[in-house]
Amino acid sequence: APAATAATAATTNATNATTVASAMSAVSDAASSTALRCLGNRAACACQLQLYSLAVADCDVIINSDANDAKALMRRGFALEALERFGEALRDMRRVVSLRPDSRDASAA
């Protein structure tokens, strides 16, 4: 039962991330920037809570807005690794290393 509840929560949260992305298209740039930062923070929290699907969904929204957001790429890479989606995780970490060669976290991953 707990696994089913977690799966349902992850699906609901991913849907919420999509809804946030749709709403962001109708707001100003400043509000959009704030919303993206909030999604990044929520993704970090989701990783800490082991809600990796939510973290991936939130990071997807951020990366669709800014493909060079190293923090979002790194967070998504860690979440993808936890979901055992290793090829995608490696792609994100390689992208982080190309954007920030001094990033020890990405290099070590």
QUIBEL-V127352 format. One record per helix or strand of 3 or more residues. SS is the DSSP state (alpha for helix, beta for strand). FROM is the first residue (numbers start at 1). TO is the last residue. If there is no record, write none. Layout:
[[SS	FROM	TO] [SS	FROM	TO]]
//
This chain:
[[alpha	2	24] [alpha	29	48] [alpha	52	65] [alpha	70	82] [alpha	86	99] [alpha	104	108]]
//
